[in-house]
Amino acid sequence: MVPATRAAQSIQTTAASLQAELARLELQKRALERELAAVAAHLDSVQRALTALSALLTDPAAEAGHLVEEDVDPTHHVSPAPEPATDDATPSLAATADRKRKSPRPKASAQKYGKLTEQILEYFAGLPDTAVRARDVAAALGRDTDSGSINAVRSTLDRLVGASRIDRAGRGLYRAK
């Protein structure tokens, strides 16, 4: 009977050890998922920056602007450089510039707040008498991809508290006025 007791204790010890290992691995998995999300967001911004820069480098209109009139041969035809391969979700710098030229710019006096501030104020307008965390506000606005985005929301919330636009409901909690 003694060997059966030892086997049961050994099984219990192994199960407890595996349970602790499972908890540790789950924590590690969550930390790695957060880190992966931050790296993916950074990768996306670097890819967009490279796409914009390569569009500037291959833009024949930009190169033609640097030529002196005497250097231009009217019989010489310059074919446009091929567009760099881009992701359909990422607009090229030239396309963005075209849109900016076509759409009228708002006057500086008409735009009192930044886009994030306006989004936060709209969010709180729909939540009277509800205290929310900065992370929840960031998630509602789709800005919870990395800690930098969440911190931007948090600092904007703090500025809005300082400007008496929203209230601090407690440590890390915000509420509409």
CORNOR-V299204 format. One record per helix or strand of 3 or more residues. SS is the DSSP state (2 for helix, 1 for strand). FROM is the first residue (numbers start at 1). TO is the last residue. If there is no record, write none. Layout:
SS & FROM & TO
SS & FROM & TO
//
This chain:
2 & 2 & 58
2 & 60 & 64
2 & 69 & 71
2 & 93 & 102
2 & 115 & 125
2 & 134 & 140
2 & 147 & 162
1 & 166 & 170
1 & 173 & 176
//
